[in-house]
Amino acid sequence: MLRVHRPLAGSMLLLCNPLSACLVGRAAAPRGGGGGRRGLHDGGVIPESVSTWRKPEAGRLKLNFDGSSKHASRRASIGGVYRDHEGGFVLGYAERIGTATSSVAELAALRRGLELAVANGWRSVWIEGDAKTVVDVVRSRARVRAEEDRRLCGEIEALLPLLDDMTVSHVRREGNRVAHGFAKLGHGAARPKVWRDVPPDEVLRFLQRDAEGK
């Protein structure tokens, strides 16, 4: 049975400005003066790509993030989910971010997830996504050249040092279906949405299957 996470008494969810605003925000200057930004962080790495969702260890939360950009219109949305070591739902988020490329949507989804971790005082986080290029950026294995991508990378780079313990991994899409579900919800969201304690019905089935290792 799926367990939902109950917050400690007096806990409060803090929200940041919508990510659409950050896309025109101040960008960190590229390092080294040449060919684009290198990766952001050399933190803990789980190297293998798998097709199933894996639980984090006790005392750590896991963030799965996803971005969605429709091919013709490029209308984009983001989503993500935090779960605990038993697969229990902690928090989910979804947001429409306007027109964006798929890489911008993926980076925006990661940035929003990191914002929420910092705002809630979560310092030990396993980060996972199905966009290998974004995972490689965080692992310091890829360059970023597009201007909007660099802007978002600057925001992410400022957030990562606020985590005490970070692991990053790539998962195939089958293992990222809950985050994908939240990203789909973002397309219809009139404003940024955050779910706490009780997940939306649209992702319940996949949350249950992930918790059971299916």
N, C-alpha and C positions, 0 to 999 in steps of 0.2 A: 504494500500500500504506500502511496506517495505521502511523504511527510512534508508539511510546510513549516517553514521556519518562523518562530515567534520571537519578536524583538524583545530585548531587555526592557524592563520598566523605565519609562522616561526617555527612551531612545527617540531620536527625531531624524527624519529624512530631510536633507538639505538639497535643494535644486540649484543648478547653475543656469546661466543664460543659455538659450537655445543654440545648438551647434551651428545653425545657419549663420549666426552672427560671427562665429569664429572664422568662417571661411574668408572673411574680408578683414580679419584682424591682423595684428602685427606678426610678421614672420621672423623667426630666428634666422640670422645670417648663415648661409652655407659655410661649412668648414673648409679650410684649405684653399679657397678661392677657385677651385676648378670644378668641373663636371657634376655638380649636384651633391645633395646631402648623403652622407653615408648612414649606416645603421645607427640606431639610437641607443642601444643598450646591449651589454654583453652578459646579461644576467643568466640565471639557470636555464638550461635548455634540455628539453626532452626531444631527441632528434628524430624519432620515427614518426611517420604519418600513419594514422590508423583510421578505421572506418566506424568505430564505436566510441561513444562518450565514456570517459573514465572519471571516477570520483577522485577528488583531492584528498590528501591526508587530513586527519583531525587537526583542527586549529587553523586551517587554511580555507579560503573561499576560492571558487573557480568562476572565472568570467569567460563566457562564450559570447562572441560578438559577430555581427553580420551586417553587411550593407547591401542594399538592393537598388539597382538603377535600371529602369526600363529602357530597352534598346532604342526604340524610335524616339520617344519624347525625352529621355534621360531624366525623367522625374525620379527622384531618389528618396529613399528612406533608410533609417537605421534601426537596429534593435540589438538587444543583448540580455543576458540572464546571469545572475549570480546564484550558485548552489553550494551547499555545504558538503561535508565528507560522507554524508549518507544519501546524497542526491536530493536533499530537501531544498525546496524553493525558498530563496531568500529575497530576491528582488529581480524585477524585469523592467525593461524600458523600451520605448518605441518613439520615433519622431520622424516627421517629414522634414526634409532639408532642402527642398526646392530642386533645381536642376543641377546635376552633378554626374561626373563619371563614376564608374564602378570603383575605381581605386580611391577616389575622394570619399565615396560612401563608406567603404570599408575602414578607412582611416578615421572618419568622423564617428563611426560606431565604436571604435576602440577608444577614441578620446572621451566620448561620453561615458563609457564604462569606467575609465580611470578617474574622471571627475567624481563620479558617484562613490568610488572606493575612497578617495581622499575625503570627500564630504562626510562620509559615515565612519571614518576612522579605521577603515580596513587596511591593514598594512602588509598582510601576507596573502598574495594573490597569484593564482595560476591563470595565465591568460592563454586563450585558445581561439583560433579562427580557422576558417576554411580557405582564406585567400593567402596562398603561399607567398606571394610577393610582399604582402604586408607583414607576415610573420618574419620573412627574411630581413625586412627593414629593421624590425625590432631586434633581431638577432645579429645585427651589424653585418649582414651578408649582401646587402643590396643598396643601390644608389637610387635617389629620388630626384627627378629632373623637372617635372611639371610644377608650375608655380603654386597652384592650389594645394597640391600634395605637400610641397615644402612648407607651406603655411601650417598645415595640420601637423606635420612632423614636428615643427617647432613647439606647438602646443603640447603634443605628446611628450616630447623630450623634457619639457618643464615639469610634467606630472610624474614621470617615472622615478626620479630620485626621492619622491615622497613615499614610496613603498619601501619597506624594510626588507622584504623577501619576495622576489618575483621569479616566476618560471614562465616560459613561453613555448608553445607547441603548435604544430599544424595538425588539423584533423580534416579528413575528407568530409564532403558535404553531408553524408549520411550521419556523421557524428555531431553535426552542428545544427540539427533540424529544429531544436527549440529556439536558438537564436534567430534562425531563418524565419520561424513563425512570428517572432516579435518584429523583425524587420518588415514582414508583409503587413502586419498590423499598422506599422508606421505610415504606410501609404494612405490610409484612411484617417489618420489622426489630425484633428484640427489644430492641436497644440501638443507639445511634448508630454508624454504620459509615462508615469512610473507606477508599477504595481508592487505592493509589498504585502507579504503574508499569504495572500490568495492570488494565484496566477489566473490569467484569463482562460476561458474555456477552450479557446482555439489551440492552446499548447498543452493542455492537460494530458492528452494521450501520449505525447512524445516525452513529457516529463516522467510519466509513469514508466514507460519503456526504458528510458535511460537509467532510471533509478534501479530497475531490475536487470540491467546489463543486456538488454535485448536490442 
